[in-house]
C-alpha cells in the first residue's frame, strides 16, 4: 500500500511575519537613543537611590565589566551608594544541582514580597571553561518572581571566580541595598569547599539538601555542612516525606557533633516543599531568630566587619593579578615562556621566576 505523501508532520515551517508587523521604527529608534545615552556616575547613583531598576541594572553592568575605563565610573557609583547600604539581611543559598534552588528561591522570594519585603536575587550562573559563555537563564526558571514589582533578579556569569561567585557580587549587593532592597539572596552554582566565597559575603548561610540521595552521610563531614546556619531538606512531599523526616533526624544528630559556632547560634534543620510552598514561613522565622540573636550578642556587626577586611585583601589581590597580566611586557614574556615549556626548554617554576623578576 502506497504511503500518503501529503500527511501532516510535526516538523514543518510556518510562514513568518513581515518586519513591519512586529516592529515599529519609532520604538526602535527610541531604544537605540537610550542605549547611546550614557548617564554620568552621579546620575546613575541618584537613580539607584530613588529605586530606578533600569539605572540599577546599568550600574551593575559597569561594576561587572572588566573594561578598565568602566572601573573608575563604577567606583564612583559605589561611593555615592555606600551611605545608603548595609540595611539588608544577606542570605546565601547553595545546594547540589537538582536540589531545587531556583524553585525554592521563587517560593521563598514570593513569600517575602507578599509580607512587604523587597527582594533582590543575585543568581550566579556557571560559565563554560571552553567558550567562557553563560546561559543566564535563571529568570526563566523564576517566571512568577521576575514579574513581581518588589523583586529584582540579576543573573551573572561566574567566570573564573572562586566558588562560582561572580567577581563583583560584593559591590552589586551594595547597589541593591542602596536601591531599597532589604533582603538580598545570593544563589551559588553548587557546593564545594570553595563555597567559602559566598559565605564571606552573607549574614546567613542556607544549605538545601535532598533526602534519599546519600546526603545524610555528608553530615559527619566537615566543609559545607559546617558553614551552614540552617539545613533545609527540600522536596519533602508525597512519597518522599517519610525519607525527608528521617534525614532531618540524621542531620540534627550530625550537627551536634560540631563545636559551637562563634555566633553562638545552633544550626537548625527543617523541611520544606518549594513546589507545594510548604514550610517556607518557618525558614524565614529561623532567619529572623538568627538575626535577632546575633545582633543582640554583637556578632552580626562583628561578622560584617571581618568580611570587609577579607574583601579588602581579596580586592588588592584581584587588582594586582589584573594589572600584572594586563601589562604588555608580561604578556610577551608569558607567551615566550609558554613556548619554551612546550618545547621542553624550561620548567614552569623557572619560567614563573623569570616572569616575576620582570
Beta strands, then each sheet from edge to edge (+ up, - down):
strand 1: 89-94
strand 2: 119-125
strand 3: 151-157
strand 4: 183-187
strand 5: 204-210
strand 6: 230-234
strand 7: 268-271
sheet 1: 3+ 2+ 4+ 1+ 5+ 6+ 7+
end
